Each structure stands twice: as structure tokens, then as C-alpha cells.
Amino acid sequence: MMPMTDLDMKSFEAQVNELIGMCDELREENRALRRQQNHLIAERASLIEKSELARSRVESMIARLKAMEIGA
């Protein structure tokens, strides 16, 4: 096996630095995506809760309207 030349070493070092940079970018992107996912999960839970509340209110109004029809 031939020893690495300075040029080979510099090329290898540049590739390693590029990989390190890519890893840093992917790590940050992953963090951002996890934050976004957590936000969307919380938003979904809130929307489900609001939807359930609205459904409950509509059902209550329907029940009152039916009671009014029967009473009339």
C-alpha cells in the first residue's frame, strides 16, 4: 500500500469536514422537524378538543329543539 501524499491527505480531510458539516445540518434539521412535529401534535389535540366541544354543543341544541317540538 502506498503512503498518502499531502494532496491525498488534504482531499481526505476536506471530505471528512464536508461529512461533519452535513451531519451538523442534518442534526439541526432533525431538531427542527421534531419541534414542528410536537407543535403539530399539540395543535391536533387542541383541534380535536374544540371539535368535540362543538359536537357536544350541537347535540345539546338538537336535543333542546326536539324537546321544544314535543312540548309544542
PQR file of N, CA, C, O and H, with PARSE charges and radii, in Angstrom:
ATOM      1  N   MET A   1       0.845  -1.178   0.000 -0.4000 1.5000
ATOM      2  CA  MET A   1       0.000   0.000   0.000 -0.0000 2.0000
ATOM      3  C   MET A   1       0.892   1.242   0.000  0.5500 1.7000
ATOM      4  O   MET A   1       1.884   1.313   0.725 -0.5500 1.4000
ATOM      5  N   MET A   2       0.520   2.204  -0.817 -0.4000 1.5000
ATOM      6  CA  MET A   2       1.337   3.421  -0.943 -0.0000 2.0000
ATOM      7  C   MET A   2       0.964   4.415   0.156  0.5500 1.7000
ATOM      8  O   MET A   2      -0.207   4.513   0.522 -0.5500 1.4000
ATOM      9  H   MET A   2      -0.286   2.146  -1.406  0.4000 1.0000
ATOM     10  N   PRO A   3       1.925   5.142   0.678 -0.5600 1.5000
ATOM     11  CA  PRO A   3       1.610   6.161   1.699  0.2800 2.0000
ATOM     12  C   PRO A   3       0.790   7.301   1.077  0.5500 1.7000
ATOM     13  O   PRO A   3       0.879   7.576  -0.119 -0.5500 1.4000
ATOM     14  N   MET A   4       0.002   7.942   1.919 -0.4000 1.5000
ATOM     15  CA  MET A   4      -0.825   9.063   1.458 -0.0000 2.0000
ATOM     16  C   MET A   4       0.051  10.280   1.197  0.5500 1.7000
ATOM     17  O   MET A   4       0.941  10.602   1.984 -0.5500 1.4000
ATOM     18  H   MET A   4      -0.070   7.719   2.891  0.4000 1.0000
ATOM     19  N   THR A   5      -0.206  10.929   0.111 -0.4000 1.5000
ATOM     20  CA  THR A   5       0.514  12.169  -0.188 -0.0000 2.0000
ATOM     21  C   THR A   5      -0.201  13.317   0.501  0.5500 1.7000
ATOM     22  O   THR A   5      -1.310  13.165   1.013 -0.5500 1.4000
ATOM     23  H   THR A   5      -0.928  10.667  -0.528  0.4000 1.0000
ATOM     24  N   ASP A   6       0.456  14.470   0.502 -0.4000 1.5000
ATOM     25  CA  ASP A   6      -0.180  15.657   1.094 -0.0000 2.0000
ATOM     26  C   ASP A   6      -1.495  15.980   0.397  0.5500 1.7000
ATOM     27  O   ASP A   6      -2.464  16.387   1.039 -0.5500 1.4000
ATOM     28  H   ASP A   6       1.357  14.593   0.086  0.4000 1.0000
ATOM     29  N   LEU A   7      -1.523  15.795  -0.917 -0.4000 1.5000
ATOM     30  CA  LEU A   7      -2.729  16.065  -1.695 -0.0000 2.0000
ATOM     31  C   LEU A   7      -3.846  15.106  -1.306  0.5500 1.7000
ATOM     32  O   LEU A   7      -4.997  15.509  -1.140 -0.5500 1.4000
ATOM     33  H   LEU A   7      -0.737  15.465  -1.438  0.4000 1.0000
ATOM     34  N   ASP A   8      -3.489  13.819  -1.161 -0.4000 1.5000
ATOM     35  CA  ASP A   8      -4.467  12.815  -0.735 -0.0000 2.0000
ATOM     36  C   ASP A   8      -5.003  13.151   0.655  0.5500 1.7000
ATOM     37  O   ASP A   8      -6.202  13.057   0.915 -0.5500 1.4000
ATOM     38  H   ASP A   8      -2.554  13.491  -1.296  0.4000 1.0000
ATOM     39  N   MET A   9      -4.101  13.539   1.528 -0.4000 1.5000
ATOM     40  CA  MET A   9      -4.482  13.859   2.902 -0.0000 2.0000
ATOM     41  C   MET A   9      -5.414  15.074   2.946  0.5500 1.7000
ATOM     42  O   MET A   9      -6.397  15.077   3.687 -0.5500 1.4000
ATOM     43  H   MET A   9      -3.127  13.615   1.317  0.4000 1.0000
ATOM     44  N   LYS A  10      -5.109  16.092   2.161 -0.4000 1.5000
ATOM     45  CA  LYS A  10      -5.941  17.288   2.130 -0.0000 2.0000
ATOM     46  C   LYS A  10      -7.325  16.959   1.553  0.5500 1.7000
ATOM     47  O   LYS A  10      -8.340  17.464   2.033 -0.5500 1.4000
ATOM     48  H   LYS A  10      -4.311  16.090   1.559  0.4000 1.0000
ATOM     49  N   SER A  11      -7.353  16.118   0.531 -0.4000 1.5000
ATOM     50  CA  SER A  11      -8.622  15.707  -0.070 -0.0000 2.0000
ATOM     51  C   SER A  11      -9.450  14.923   0.942  0.5500 1.7000
ATOM     52  O   SER A  11     -10.652  15.148   1.078 -0.5500 1.4000
ATOM     53  H   SER A  11      -6.528  15.708   0.141  0.4000 1.0000
ATOM     54  N   PHE A  12      -8.800  14.004   1.648 -0.4000 1.5000
ATOM     55  CA  PHE A  12      -9.476  13.213   2.673 -0.0000 2.0000
ATOM     56  C   PHE A  12     -10.004  14.114   3.786  0.5500 1.7000
ATOM     57  O   PHE A  12     -11.138  13.955   4.238 -0.5500 1.4000
ATOM     58  H   PHE A  12      -7.823  13.822   1.537  0.4000 1.0000
ATOM     59  N   GLU A  13      -9.187  15.045   4.217 -0.4000 1.5000
ATOM     60  CA  GLU A  13      -9.587  15.987   5.271 -0.0000 2.0000
ATOM     61  C   GLU A  13     -10.780  16.827   4.822  0.5500 1.7000
ATOM     62  O   GLU A  13     -11.688  17.078   5.616 -0.5500 1.4000
ATOM     63  H   GLU A  13      -8.266  15.175   3.849  0.4000 1.0000
ATOM     64  N   ALA A  14     -10.793  17.265   3.565 -0.4000 1.5000
ATOM     65  CA  ALA A  14     -11.902  18.051   3.035 -0.0000 2.0000
ATOM     66  C   ALA A  14     -13.182  17.220   3.022  0.5500 1.7000
ATOM     67  O   ALA A  14     -14.256  17.726   3.348 -0.5500 1.4000
ATOM     68  H   ALA A  14     -10.056  17.061   2.920  0.4000 1.0000
ATOM     69  N   GLN A  15     -13.071  15.950   2.646 -0.4000 1.5000
ATOM     70  CA  GLN A  15     -14.243  15.077   2.626 -0.0000 2.0000
ATOM     71  C   GLN A  15     -14.785  14.850   4.035  0.5500 1.7000
ATOM     72  O   GLN A  15     -15.997  14.857   4.249 -0.5500 1.4000
ATOM     73  H   GLN A  15     -12.199  15.539   2.381  0.4000 1.0000
ATOM     74  N   VAL A  16     -13.887  14.650   4.987 -0.4000 1.5000
ATOM     75  CA  VAL A  16     -14.300  14.455   6.381 -0.0000 2.0000
ATOM     76  C   VAL A  16     -14.992  15.717   6.898  0.5500 1.7000
ATOM     77  O   VAL A  16     -16.029  15.635   7.557 -0.5500 1.4000
ATOM     78  H   VAL A  16     -12.902  14.645   4.813  0.4000 1.0000
ATOM     79  N   ASN A  17     -14.418  16.879   6.599 -0.4000 1.5000
ATOM     80  CA  ASN A  17     -15.031  18.135   7.040 -0.0000 2.0000
ATOM     81  C   ASN A  17     -16.408  18.326   6.406  0.5500 1.7000
ATOM     82  O   ASN A  17     -17.334  18.819   7.050 -0.5500 1.4000
ATOM     83  H   ASN A  17     -13.576  16.945   6.064  0.4000 1.0000
ATOM     84  N   GLU A  18     -16.531  17.933   5.147 -0.4000 1.5000
ATOM     85  CA  GLU A  18     -17.822  18.042   4.470 -0.0000 2.0000
ATOM     86  C   GLU A  18     -18.850  17.126   5.139  0.5500 1.7000
ATOM     87  O   GLU A  18     -19.998  17.520   5.343 -0.5500 1.4000
ATOM     88  H   GLU A  18     -15.779  17.533   4.624  0.4000 1.0000
ATOM     89  N   LEU A  19     -18.437  15.917   5.474 -0.4000 1.5000
ATOM     90  CA  LEU A  19     -19.342  14.990   6.163 -0.0000 2.0000
ATOM     91  C   LEU A  19     -19.745  15.518   7.539  0.5500 1.7000
ATOM     92  O   LEU A  19     -20.900  15.388   7.945 -0.5500 1.4000
ATOM     93  H   LEU A  19     -17.504  15.597   5.308  0.4000 1.0000
ATOM     94  N   ILE A  20     -18.811  16.099   8.238 -0.4000 1.5000
ATOM     95  CA  ILE A  20     -19.119  16.687   9.549 -0.0000 2.0000
ATOM     96  C   ILE A  20     -20.143  17.805   9.392  0.5500 1.7000
ATOM     97  O   ILE A  20     -21.094  17.902  10.167 -0.5500 1.4000
ATOM     98  H   ILE A  20     -17.873  16.205   7.908  0.4000 1.0000
ATOM     99  N   GLY A  21     -19.940  18.647   8.383 -0.4000 1.5000
ATOM    100  CA  GLY A  21     -20.893  19.726   8.128 -0.0000 2.0000
ATOM    101  C   GLY A  21     -22.276  19.201   7.791  0.5500 1.7000
ATOM    102  O   GLY A  21     -23.284  19.733   8.256 -0.5500 1.4000
ATOM    103  H   GLY A  21     -19.168  18.569   7.753  0.4000 1.0000
ATOM    104  N   MET A  22     -22.317  18.141   6.970 -0.4000 1.5000
ATOM    105  CA  MET A  22     -23.604  17.547   6.611 -0.0000 2.0000
ATOM    106  C   MET A  22     -24.294  16.960   7.840  0.5500 1.7000
ATOM    107  O   MET A  22     -25.508  17.088   7.998 -0.5500 1.4000
ATOM    108  H   MET A  22     -21.498  17.709   6.592  0.4000 1.0000
ATOM    109  N   CYS A  23     -23.519  16.321   8.701 -0.4000 1.5000
ATOM    110  CA  CYS A  23     -24.081  15.762   9.940 -0.0000 2.0000
ATOM    111  C   CYS A  23     -24.666  16.869  10.820  0.5500 1.7000
ATOM    112  O   CYS A  23     -25.750  16.711  11.382 -0.5500 1.4000
ATOM    113  H   CYS A  23     -22.533  16.217   8.572  0.4000 1.0000
ATOM    114  N   ASP A  24     -23.954  17.977  10.936 -0.4000 1.5000
ATOM    115  CA  ASP A  24     -24.449  19.109  11.724 -0.0000 2.0000
ATOM    116  C   ASP A  24     -25.756  19.649  11.135  0.5500 1.7000
ATOM    117  O   ASP A  24     -26.706  19.928  11.867 -0.5500 1.4000
ATOM    118  H   ASP A  24     -23.074  18.105  10.479  0.4000 1.0000
ATOM    119  N   GLU A  25     -25.795  19.792   9.800 -0.4000 1.5000
ATOM    120  CA  GLU A  25     -27.014  20.286   9.152 -0.0000 2.0000
ATOM    121  C   GLU A  25     -28.178  19.328   9.366  0.5500 1.7000
ATOM    122  O   GLU A  25     -29.291  19.757   9.667 -0.5500 1.4000
ATOM    123  H   GLU A  25     -25.024  19.565   9.206  0.4000 1.0000
ATOM    124  N   LEU A  26     -27.925  18.041   9.213 -0.4000 1.5000
ATOM    125  CA  LEU A  26     -28.989  17.045   9.401 -0.0000 2.0000
ATOM    126  C   LEU A  26     -29.462  17.004  10.848  0.5500 1.7000
ATOM    127  O   LEU A  26     -30.652  16.832  11.112 -0.5500 1.4000
ATOM    128  H   LEU A  26     -27.020  17.692   8.968  0.4000 1.0000
ATOM    129  N   ARG A  27     -28.535  17.163  11.778 -0.4000 1.5000
ATOM    130  CA  ARG A  27     -28.908  17.175  13.202 -0.0000 2.0000
ATOM    131  C   ARG A  27     -29.835  18.353  13.494  0.5500 1.7000
ATOM    132  O   ARG A  27     -30.836  18.200  14.194 -0.5500 1.4000
ATOM    133  H   ARG A  27     -27.569  17.303  11.563  0.4000 1.0000
ATOM    134  N   GLU A  28     -29.502  19.523  12.957 -0.4000 1.5000
ATOM    135  CA  GLU A  28     -30.336  20.708  13.177 -0.0000 2.0000
ATOM    136  C   GLU A  28     -31.685  20.555  12.478  0.5500 1.7000
ATOM    137  O   GLU A  28     -32.721  20.921  13.032 -0.5500 1.4000
ATOM    138  H   GLU A  28     -28.690  19.647  12.388  0.4000 1.0000
ATOM    139  N   GLU A  29     -31.668  20.021  11.274 -0.4000 1.5000
ATOM    140  CA  GLU A  29     -32.930  19.796  10.554 -0.0000 2.0000
ATOM    141  C   GLU A  29     -33.810  18.814  11.331  0.5500 1.7000
ATOM    142  O   GLU A  29     -35.024  18.997  11.424 -0.5500 1.4000
ATOM    143  H   GLU A  29     -30.826  19.724  10.824  0.4000 1.0000
ATOM    144  N   ASN A  30     -33.198  17.787  11.878 -0.4000 1.5000
ATOM    145  CA  ASN A  30     -33.932  16.802  12.673 -0.0000 2.0000
ATOM    146  C   ASN A  30     -34.562  17.464  13.898  0.5500 1.7000
ATOM    147  O   ASN A  30     -35.720  17.207  14.225 -0.5500 1.4000
ATOM    148  H   ASN A  30     -32.212  17.638  11.802  0.4000 1.0000
ATOM    149  N   ARG A  31     -33.794  18.313  14.566 -0.4000 1.5000
ATOM    150  CA  ARG A  31     -34.339  19.034  15.730 -0.0000 2.0000
ATOM    151  C   ARG A  31     -35.525  19.903  15.329  0.5500 1.7000
ATOM    152  O   ARG A  31     -36.549  19.925  16.013 -0.5500 1.4000
ATOM    153  H   ARG A  31     -32.853  18.522  14.299  0.4000 1.0000
ATOM    154  N   ALA A  32     -35.381  20.615  14.219 -0.4000 1.5000
ATOM    155  CA  ALA A  32     -36.461  21.483  13.745 -0.0000 2.0000
ATOM    156  C   ALA A  32     -37.698  20.663  13.401  0.5500 1.7000
ATOM    157  O   ALA A  32     -38.819  21.063  13.716 -0.5500 1.4000
ATOM    158  H   ALA A  32     -34.550  20.597  13.663  0.4000 1.0000
ATOM    159  N   LEU A  33     -37.500  19.524  12.760 -0.4000 1.5000
ATOM    160  CA  LEU A  33     -38.639  18.671  12.415 -0.0000 2.0000
ATOM    161  C   LEU A  33     -39.311  18.102  13.654  0.5500 1.7000
ATOM    162  O   LEU A  33     -40.534  17.972  13.691 -0.5500 1.4000
ATOM    163  H   LEU A  33     -36.589  19.198  12.504  0.4000 1.0000
ATOM    164  N   ARG A  34     -38.528  17.763  14.664 -0.4000 1.5000
ATOM    165  CA  ARG A  34     -39.126  17.265  15.922 -0.0000 2.0000
ATOM    166  C   ARG A  34     -39.937  18.366  16.614  0.5500 1.7000
ATOM    167  O   ARG A  34     -41.020  18.113  17.143 -0.5500 1.4000
ATOM    168  H   ARG A  34     -37.534  17.868  14.633  0.4000 1.0000
ATOM    169  N   ARG A  35     -39.398  19.590  16.602 -0.4000 1.5000
ATOM    170  CA  ARG A  35     -40.161  20.709  17.193 -0.0000 2.0000
ATOM    171  C   ARG A  35     -41.474  20.910  16.434  0.5500 1.7000
ATOM    172  O   ARG A  35     -42.535  21.088  17.032 -0.5500 1.4000
ATOM    173  H   ARG A  35     -38.519  19.796  16.172  0.4000 1.0000
ATOM    174  N   GLN A  36     -41.376  20.877  15.107 -0.4000 1.5000
ATOM    175  CA  GLN A  36     -42.572  21.061  14.278 -0.0000 2.0000
ATOM    176  C   GLN A  36     -43.578  19.931  14.534  0.5500 1.7000
ATOM    177  O   GLN A  36     -44.782  20.173  14.626 -0.5500 1.4000
ATOM    178  H   GLN A  36     -40.514  20.732  14.621  0.4000 1.0000
ATOM    179  N   GLN A  37     -43.082  18.715  14.646 -0.4000 1.5000
ATOM    180  CA  GLN A  37     -43.962  17.579  14.908 -0.0000 2.0000
ATOM    181  C   GLN A  37     -44.662  17.748  16.255  0.5500 1.7000
ATOM    182  O   GLN A  37     -45.868  17.526  16.359 -0.5500 1.4000
ATOM    183  H   GLN A  37     -42.104  18.519  14.571  0.4000 1.0000
ATOM    184  N   ASN A  38     -43.917  18.136  17.279 -0.4000 1.5000
ATOM    185  CA  ASN A  38     -44.520  18.345  18.597 -0.0000 2.0000
ATOM    186  C   ASN A  38     -45.579  19.438  18.550  0.5500 1.7000
ATOM    187  O   ASN A  38     -46.636  19.316  19.169 -0.5500 1.4000
ATOM    188  H   ASN A  38     -42.937  18.316  17.195  0.4000 1.0000
ATOM    189  N   HIS A  39     -45.291  20.507  17.813 -0.4000 1.5000
ATOM    190  CA  HIS A  39     -46.259  21.596  17.671 -0.0000 2.0000
ATOM    191  C   HIS A  39     -47.519  21.096  16.969  0.5500 1.7000
ATOM    192  O   HIS A  39     -48.633  21.400  17.397 -0.5500 1.4000
ATOM    193  H   HIS A  39     -44.432  20.606  17.310  0.4000 1.0000
ATOM    194  N   LEU A  40     -47.345  20.337  15.903 -0.4000 1.5000
ATOM    195  CA  LEU A  40     -48.500  19.834  15.153 -0.0000 2.0000
ATOM    196  C   LEU A  40     -49.317  18.843  15.972  0.5500 1.7000
ATOM    197  O   LEU A  40     -50.543  18.817  15.869 -0.5500 1.4000
ATOM    198  H   LEU A  40     -46.441  20.090  15.556  0.4000 1.0000
ATOM    199  N   ILE A  41     -48.655  18.036  16.776 -0.4000 1.5000
ATOM    200  CA  ILE A  41     -49.366  17.098  17.650 -0.0000 2.0000
ATOM    201  C   ILE A  41     -50.208  17.867  18.670  0.5500 1.7000
ATOM    202  O   ILE A  41     -51.363  17.518  18.917 -0.5500 1.4000
ATOM    203  H   ILE A  41     -47.659  18.057  16.860  0.4000 1.0000
ATOM    204  N   ALA A  42     -49.633  18.900  19.254 -0.4000 1.5000
ATOM    205  CA  ALA A  42     -50.368  19.720  20.225 -0.0000 2.0000
ATOM    206  C   ALA A  42     -51.531  20.445  19.550  0.5500 1.7000
ATOM    207  O   ALA A  42     -52.626  20.528  20.107 -0.5500 1.4000
ATOM    208  H   ALA A  42     -48.695  19.183  19.054  0.4000 1.0000
ATOM    209  N   GLU A  43     -51.286  20.966  18.350 -0.4000 1.5000
ATOM    210  CA  GLU A  43     -52.339  21.663  17.608 -0.0000 2.0000
ATOM    211  C   GLU A  43     -53.473  20.702  17.266  0.5500 1.7000
ATOM    212  O   GLU A  43     -54.646  21.058  17.375 -0.5500 1.4000
ATOM    213  H   GLU A  43     -50.397  20.898  17.898  0.4000 1.0000
ATOM    214  N   ARG A  44     -53.128  19.498  16.859 -0.4000 1.5000
ATOM    215  CA  ARG A  44     -54.143  18.489  16.527 -0.0000 2.0000
ATOM    216  C   ARG A  44     -54.990  18.161  17.758  0.5500 1.7000
ATOM    217  O   ARG A  44     -56.215  18.075  17.667 -0.5500 1.4000
ATOM    218  H   ARG A  44     -52.175  19.209  16.770  0.4000 1.0000
ATOM    219  N   ALA A  45     -54.343  17.980  18.897 -0.4000 1.5000
ATOM    220  CA  ALA A  45     -55.071  17.675  20.128 -0.0000 2.0000
ATOM    221  C   ALA A  45     -56.029  18.813  20.473  0.5500 1.7000
ATOM    222  O   ALA A  45     -57.162  18.571  20.888 -0.5500 1.4000
ATOM    223  H   ALA A  45     -53.349  18.050  18.972  0.4000 1.0000
ATOM    224  N   SER A  46     -55.577  20.040  20.303 -0.4000 1.5000
ATOM    225  CA  SER A  46     -56.426  21.200  20.573 -0.0000 2.0000
ATOM    226  C   SER A  46     -57.623  21.235  19.624  0.5500 1.7000
ATOM    227  O   SER A  46     -58.747  21.510  20.045 -0.5500 1.4000
ATOM    228  H   SER A  46     -54.657  20.237  19.966  0.4000 1.0000
ATOM    229  N   LEU A  47     -57.381  20.957  18.354 -0.4000 1.5000
ATOM    230  CA  LEU A  47     -58.476  20.957  17.376 -0.0000 2.0000
ATOM    231  C   LEU A  47     -59.473  19.833  17.645  0.5500 1.7000
ATOM    232  O   LEU A  47     -60.678  20.016  17.473 -0.5500 1.4000
ATOM    233  H   LEU A  47     -56.468  20.733  18.012  0.4000 1.0000
ATOM    234  N   ILE A  48     -58.980  18.685  18.063 -0.4000 1.5000
ATOM    235  CA  ILE A  48     -59.882  17.584  18.422 -0.0000 2.0000
ATOM    236  C   ILE A  48     -60.741  17.978  19.602  0.5500 1.7000
ATOM    237  O   ILE A  48     -61.941  17.708  19.621 -0.5500 1.4000
ATOM    238  H   ILE A  48     -58.002  18.536  18.203  0.4000 1.0000
ATOM    239  N   GLU A  49     -60.130  18.618  20.588 -0.4000 1.5000
ATOM    240  CA  GLU A  49     -60.875  19.064  21.770 -0.0000 2.0000
ATOM    241  C   GLU A  49     -61.949  20.082  21.384  0.5500 1.7000
ATOM    242  O   GLU A  49     -63.086  19.994  21.847 -0.5500 1.4000
ATOM    243  H   GLU A  49     -59.155  18.838  20.573  0.4000 1.0000
ATOM    244  N   LYS A  50     -61.590  21.041  20.540 -0.4000 1.5000
ATOM    245  CA  LYS A  50     -62.572  22.041  20.097 -0.0000 2.0000
ATOM    246  C   LYS A  50     -63.687  21.399  19.285  0.5500 1.7000
ATOM    247  O   LYS A  50     -64.852  21.780  19.406 -0.5500 1.4000
ATOM    248  H   LYS A  50     -60.667  21.113  20.163  0.4000 1.0000
ATOM    249  N   SER A  51     -63.330  20.434  18.465 -0.4000 1.5000
ATOM    250  CA  SER A  51     -64.328  19.731  17.657 -0.0000 2.0000
ATOM    251  C   SER A  51     -65.301  18.961  18.549  0.5500 1.7000
ATOM    252  O   SER A  51     -66.510  18.982  18.317 -0.5500 1.4000
ATOM    253  H   SER A  51     -62.384  20.125  18.366  0.4000 1.0000
ATOM    254  N   GLU A  52     -64.781  18.294  19.549 -0.4000 1.5000
ATOM    255  CA  GLU A  52     -65.632  17.556  20.488 -0.0000 2.0000
ATOM    256  C   GLU A  52     -66.567  18.505  21.246  0.5500 1.7000
ATOM    257  O   GLU A  52     -67.739  18.193  21.460 -0.5500 1.4000
ATOM    258  H   GLU A  52     -63.799  18.277  19.737  0.4000 1.0000
ATOM    259  N   LEU A  53     -66.044  19.646  21.642 -0.4000 1.5000
ATOM    260  CA  LEU A  53     -66.865  20.639  22.336 -0.0000 2.0000
ATOM    261  C   LEU A  53     -67.980  21.146  21.418  0.5500 1.7000
ATOM    262  O   LEU A  53     -69.127  21.270  21.846 -0.5500 1.4000
ATOM    263  H   LEU A  53     -65.092  19.899  21.468  0.4000 1.0000
ATOM    264  N   ALA A  54     -67.646  21.436  20.170 -0.4000 1.5000
ATOM    265  CA  ALA A  54     -68.650  21.904  19.211 -0.0000 2.0000
ATOM    266  C   ALA A  54     -69.693  20.818  18.962  0.5500 1.7000
ATOM    267  O   ALA A  54     -70.888  21.109  18.906 -0.5500 1.4000
ATOM    268  H   ALA A  54     -66.714  21.334  19.822  0.4000 1.0000
ATOM    269  N   ARG A  55     -69.254  19.576  18.813 -0.4000 1.5000
ATOM    270  CA  ARG A  55     -70.186  18.470  18.605 -0.0000 2.0000
ATOM    271  C   ARG A  55     -71.142  18.338  19.785  0.5500 1.7000
ATOM    272  O   ARG A  55     -72.344  18.141  19.608 -0.5500 1.4000
ATOM    273  H   ARG A  55     -68.283  19.339  18.859  0.4000 1.0000
ATOM    274  N   SER A  56     -70.598  18.450  20.973 -0.4000 1.5000
ATOM    275  CA  SER A  56     -71.414  18.354  22.185 -0.0000 2.0000
ATOM    276  C   SER A  56     -72.455  19.476  22.230  0.5500 1.7000
ATOM    277  O   SER A  56     -73.613  19.242  22.577 -0.5500 1.4000
ATOM    278  H   SER A  56     -69.621  18.610  21.117  0.4000 1.0000
ATOM    279  N   ARG A  57     -72.040  20.683  21.881 -0.4000 1.5000
ATOM    280  CA  ARG A  57     -72.973  21.813  21.881 -0.0000 2.0000
ATOM    281  C   ARG A  57     -74.068  21.636  20.844  0.5500 1.7000
ATOM    282  O   ARG A  57     -75.234  21.927  21.112 -0.5500 1.4000
ATOM    283  H   ARG A  57     -71.099  20.874  21.599  0.4000 1.0000
ATOM    284  N   VAL A  58     -73.697  21.155  19.651 -0.4000 1.5000
ATOM    285  CA  VAL A  58     -74.686  20.931  18.597 -0.0000 2.0000
ATOM    286  C   VAL A  58     -75.676  19.850  19.033  0.5500 1.7000
ATOM    287  O   VAL A  58     -76.883  19.999  18.846 -0.5500 1.4000
ATOM    288  H   VAL A  58     -72.750  20.918  19.433  0.4000 1.0000
ATOM    289  N   GLU A  59     -75.170  18.772  19.608 -0.4000 1.5000
ATOM    290  CA  GLU A  59     -76.062  17.714  20.087 -0.0000 2.0000
ATOM    291  C   GLU A  59     -77.004  18.246  21.155  0.5500 1.7000
ATOM    292  O   GLU A  59     -78.179  17.882  21.186 -0.5500 1.4000
ATOM    293  H   GLU A  59     -74.189  18.651  19.760  0.4000 1.0000
ATOM    294  N   SER A  60     -76.497  19.098  22.023 -0.4000 1.5000
ATOM    295  CA  SER A  60     -77.334  19.691  23.068 -0.0000 2.0000
ATOM    296  C   SER A  60     -78.418  20.570  22.452  0.5500 1.7000
ATOM    297  O   SER A  60     -79.571  20.530  22.884 -0.5500 1.4000
ATOM    298  H   SER A  60     -75.542  19.393  21.997  0.4000 1.0000
ATOM    299  N   MET A  61     -78.051  21.368  21.438 -0.4000 1.5000
ATOM    300  CA  MET A  61     -79.046  22.219  20.775 -0.0000 2.0000
ATOM    301  C   MET A  61     -80.106  21.376  20.080  0.5500 1.7000
ATOM    302  O   MET A  61     -81.293  21.696  20.135 -0.5500 1.4000
ATOM    303  H   MET A  61     -77.115  21.400  21.087  0.4000 1.0000
ATOM    304  N   ILE A  62     -79.682  20.307  19.432 -0.4000 1.5000
ATOM    305  CA  ILE A  62     -80.635  19.424  18.758 -0.0000 2.0000
ATOM    306  C   ILE A  62     -81.591  18.815  19.769  0.5500 1.7000
ATOM    307  O   ILE A  62     -82.795  18.742  19.523 -0.5500 1.4000
ATOM    308  H   ILE A  62     -78.718  20.047  19.388  0.4000 1.0000
ATOM    309  N   ALA A  63     -81.070  18.381  20.891 -0.4000 1.5000
ATOM    310  CA  ALA A  63     -81.919  17.803  21.941 -0.0000 2.0000
ATOM    311  C   ALA A  63     -82.918  18.829  22.448  0.5500 1.7000
ATOM    312  O   ALA A  63     -84.084  18.500  22.664 -0.5500 1.4000
ATOM    313  H   ALA A  63     -80.092  18.440  21.091  0.4000 1.0000
ATOM    314  N   ARG A  64     -82.475  20.081  22.643 -0.4000 1.5000
ATOM    315  CA  ARG A  64     -83.407  21.124  23.103 -0.0000 2.0000
ATOM    316  C   ARG A  64     -84.468  21.428  22.053  0.5500 1.7000
ATOM    317  O   ARG A  64     -85.631  21.647  22.393 -0.5500 1.4000
ATOM    318  H   ARG A  64     -81.528  20.348  22.467  0.4000 1.0000
ATOM    319  N   LEU A  65     -84.080  21.443  20.793 -0.4000 1.5000
ATOM    320  CA  LEU A  65     -85.060  21.697  19.715 -0.0000 2.0000
ATOM    321  C   LEU A  65     -86.078  20.574  19.648  0.5500 1.7000
ATOM    322  O   LEU A  65     -87.268  20.833  19.470 -0.5500 1.4000
ATOM    323  H   LEU A  65     -83.135  21.265  20.518  0.4000 1.0000
ATOM    324  N   LYS A  66     -85.632  19.325  19.787 -0.4000 1.5000
ATOM    325  CA  LYS A  66     -86.561  18.194  19.793 -0.0000 2.0000
ATOM    326  C   LYS A  66     -87.506  18.288  20.989  0.5500 1.7000
ATOM    327  O   LYS A  66     -88.695  17.991  20.875 -0.5500 1.4000
ATOM    328  H   LYS A  66     -84.665  19.115  19.931  0.4000 1.0000
ATOM    329  N   ALA A  67     -86.973  18.698  22.124 -0.4000 1.5000
ATOM    330  CA  ALA A  67     -87.810  18.846  23.330 -0.0000 2.0000
ATOM    331  C   ALA A  67     -88.849  19.946  23.121  0.5500 1.7000
ATOM    332  O   ALA A  67     -89.987  19.835  23.577 -0.5500 1.4000
ATOM    333  H   ALA A  67     -86.007  18.939  22.217  0.4000 1.0000
ATOM    334  N   MET A  68     -88.442  21.001  22.430 -0.4000 1.5000
ATOM    335  CA  MET A  68     -89.383  22.087  22.146 -0.0000 2.0000
ATOM    336  C   MET A  68     -90.482  21.610  21.202  0.5500 1.7000
ATOM    337  O   MET A  68     -91.645  21.977  21.372 -0.5500 1.4000
ATOM    338  H   MET A  68     -87.518  21.091  22.060  0.4000 1.0000
ATOM    339  N   GLU A  69     -90.126  20.793  20.205 -0.4000 1.5000
ATOM    340  CA  GLU A  69     -91.121  20.247  19.254 -0.0000 2.0000
ATOM    341  C   GLU A  69     -92.134  19.374  19.995  0.5500 1.7000
ATOM    342  O   GLU A  69     -93.340  19.468  19.771 -0.5500 1.4000
ATOM    343  H   GLU A  69     -89.181  20.494  20.067  0.4000 1.0000
ATOM    344  N   ILE A  70     -91.615  18.526  20.880 -0.4000 1.5000
ATOM    345  CA  ILE A  70     -92.503  17.629  21.623 -0.0000 2.0000
ATOM    346  C   ILE A  70     -93.400  18.414  22.563  0.5500 1.7000
ATOM    347  O   ILE A  70     -94.567  18.066  22.746 -0.5500 1.4000
ATOM    348  H   ILE A  70     -90.635  18.449  21.062  0.4000 1.0000
ATOM    349  N   GLY A  71     -92.879  19.443  23.143 -0.4000 1.5000
ATOM    350  CA  GLY A  71     -93.634  20.261  24.095 -0.0000 2.0000
ATOM    351  C   GLY A  71     -94.657  21.157  23.420  0.5500 1.7000
ATOM    352  O   GLY A  71     -95.614  21.598  24.058 -0.5500 1.4000
ATOM    353  H   GLY A  71     -91.932  19.726  22.994  0.4000 1.0000
ATOM    354  N   ALA A  72     -94.464  21.432  22.134 -0.4000 1.5000
ATOM    355  CA  ALA A  72     -95.361  22.366  21.438 -0.0000 2.0000
ATOM    356  C   ALA A  72     -96.615  21.748  21.012  0.5500 1.7000
ATOM    357  O   ALA A  72     -97.461  22.416  20.417 -0.5500 1.4000
ATOM    358  H   ALA A  72     -93.687  21.074  21.616  0.4000 1.0000
TER
END
